[in-house]
Amino acid sequence: MRAVVQRVSHAKVSVNGEISGQIGAGLLVLVGVGRDDREADALYLAEKTAALRIFEDDAGKMNRSVQEAGGKVLVVSQFTLYGDVRKGKRPSFDDAAPPELARRLYDLFVEHIRSTGLRCETGRFQETMKVELVNEGPVTILLDSSKAF
């Protein structure tokens, strides 16, 4: 699984003009599921996301997690994180999981984030969404459960 984690002052996602999820300060997490991913990947990525120390402490050093900072999480599914453009200009999504597996692991990721006590909002799986955010810092971290980066 892959995630793009962004520290935000606020973010929201809407579908057909209706807000699906909205947060103030916290993390916007774009999550993509690969075809070879398993439950362990979702759990690893959720734990890593919840524990990321990318919020500033009193000394101005990035040393606090989203929970320690009193933030919230907005999770949006994004299969395009598995787009491969190494051959040509049109992305291939062969490495993305089929929808059934992707939904199951996306839901598990969200459930695990919530199990840590964090408030977690979501987009809508397999819908065309509009995502709005203000990246604070800017701070953007890439995560991959296979530890490719």
C-alpha positions as CSV (number, residue, x, y, z in Angstrom):
1,M,0.0,0.0,0.0
2,R,1.0,3.6,-0.6
3,A,0.1,6.8,1.1
4,V,0.7,10.5,0.5
5,V,0.4,12.1,4.0
6,Q,0.0,15.8,4.1
7,R,0.0,18.0,7.2
8,V,-2.9,20.4,6.8
9,S,-4.5,23.3,8.5
10,H,-7.8,22.1,7.0
11,A,-9.1,19.8,4.3
12,K,-12.3,18.6,2.8
13,V,-13.5,16.1,0.2
14,S,-16.8,16.4,-1.7
15,V,-18.8,14.3,-4.1
16,N,-21.2,16.0,-6.5
17,G,-21.1,19.1,-4.4
18,E,-21.8,17.3,-1.1
19,I,-19.1,17.3,1.6
20,S,-18.2,13.7,2.4
21,G,-15.4,14.4,4.9
22,Q,-13.9,17.5,6.4
23,I,-11.3,18.3,9.1
24,G,-9.4,21.2,10.6
25,A,-5.8,20.7,11.6
26,G,-4.4,17.3,11.0
27,L,-3.5,14.9,8.2
28,L,-4.9,14.4,4.7
29,V,-4.0,10.9,3.7
30,L,-4.3,9.7,0.1
31,V,-4.2,5.9,0.1
32,G,-3.6,3.5,-2.8
33,V,-3.8,-0.3,-2.6
34,G,-1.6,-2.5,-4.7
35,R,-2.7,-5.8,-6.2
36,D,-0.3,-7.8,-4.0
37,D,-1.2,-6.0,-0.7
38,R,-2.6,-7.9,2.3
39,E,-4.1,-7.0,5.7
40,A,-0.6,-6.6,7.2
41,D,0.1,-3.8,4.7
42,A,-3.0,-1.9,5.8
43,L,-2.2,-2.3,9.4
44,Y,1.4,-1.3,9.0
45,L,0.5,1.8,7.0
46,A,-2.2,2.9,9.5
47,E,0.2,2.5,12.4
48,K,2.9,4.4,10.6
49,T,0.5,7.2,9.7
50,A,-0.9,7.6,13.2
51,A,2.5,7.7,14.7
52,L,4.3,10.0,12.2
53,R,6.0,12.8,14.2
54,I,5.4,15.6,11.8
55,F,3.8,18.2,14.0
56,E,5.9,20.8,15.8
57,D,6.5,20.7,19.5
58,D,7.0,23.8,21.7
59,A,10.5,24.1,20.5
60,G,9.4,24.2,16.8
61,K,10.8,20.8,16.1
62,M,8.7,18.2,14.2
63,N,8.3,15.8,17.2
64,R,4.6,15.2,17.8
65,S,2.1,12.8,16.2
66,V,-1.3,13.9,14.9
67,Q,-2.9,12.6,18.1
68,E,-0.4,14.4,20.3
69,A,-1.1,17.6,18.3
70,G,-4.9,17.2,18.8
71,G,-5.4,16.8,15.0
72,K,-7.8,14.7,12.9
73,V,-7.4,12.6,9.8
74,L,-9.1,12.7,6.4
75,V,-8.5,9.5,4.3
76,V,-9.2,9.5,0.6
77,S,-8.8,6.4,-1.6
78,Q,-6.6,7.1,-4.7
79,F,-5.7,4.1,-6.9
80,T,-3.7,6.5,-9.2
81,L,-0.8,6.2,-6.6
82,Y,-0.1,3.0,-8.5
83,G,0.1,4.7,-11.9
84,D,3.2,3.6,-13.8
85,V,4.5,6.0,-16.5
86,R,7.9,4.4,-17.0
87,K,6.8,3.2,-20.5
88,G,5.2,6.0,-22.4
89,K,3.0,8.9,-21.3
90,R,-0.3,7.2,-20.4
91,P,-0.2,5.7,-16.9
92,S,-0.7,2.0,-16.5
93,F,-2.6,0.9,-13.4
94,D,-1.8,-2.8,-13.7
95,D,-0.2,-2.7,-10.2
96,A,-3.4,-1.3,-8.6
97,A,-5.6,-3.7,-6.7
98,P,-9.0,-4.7,-8.1
99,P,-11.8,-2.8,-6.4
100,E,-12.9,-5.6,-4.1
101,L,-9.5,-6.0,-2.5
102,A,-8.8,-2.2,-2.5
103,R,-12.1,-1.5,-0.7
104,R,-11.5,-4.1,1.9
105,L,-7.9,-2.9,2.7
106,Y,-8.9,0.8,2.5
107,D,-11.7,0.1,5.0
108,L,-9.3,-1.8,7.3
109,F,-6.8,1.1,7.1
110,V,-9.6,3.6,8.2
111,E,-10.8,1.2,10.9
112,H,-7.3,0.9,12.3
113,I,-6.8,4.7,12.3
114,R,-10.0,5.1,14.2
115,S,-9.0,2.3,16.7
116,T,-6.1,4.5,17.8
117,G,-8.7,7.1,19.1
118,L,-8.2,9.5,16.2
119,R,-11.3,11.1,14.6
120,C,-11.1,10.0,11.0
121,E,-13.2,11.3,8.1
122,T,-13.3,9.8,4.6
123,G,-14.0,10.4,1.0
124,R,-16.2,7.9,-0.9
125,F,-14.6,4.9,-2.4
126,Q,-14.7,4.6,-6.2
127,E,-16.3,8.0,-6.6
128,T,-15.0,11.1,-8.4
129,M,-14.1,13.5,-5.6
130,K,-12.9,17.0,-5.2
131,V,-10.3,17.4,-2.6
132,E,-9.4,20.8,-1.1
133,L,-6.6,21.4,1.4
134,V,-4.2,23.8,2.8
135,N,-0.9,22.1,3.2
136,E,0.8,23.3,6.4
137,G,4.5,23.8,6.2
138,P,4.3,22.4,3.5
139,V,4.8,19.0,4.9
140,T,4.2,16.0,2.6
141,I,5.5,12.4,3.4
142,L,5.4,9.4,1.1
143,L,4.8,6.0,2.7
144,D,5.0,2.5,1.1
145,S,4.2,-0.7,3.0
146,S,6.9,-2.5,1.0
147,K,9.3,0.2,2.2
148,A,10.3,1.0,-1.4
149,F,10.7,4.6,-0.2
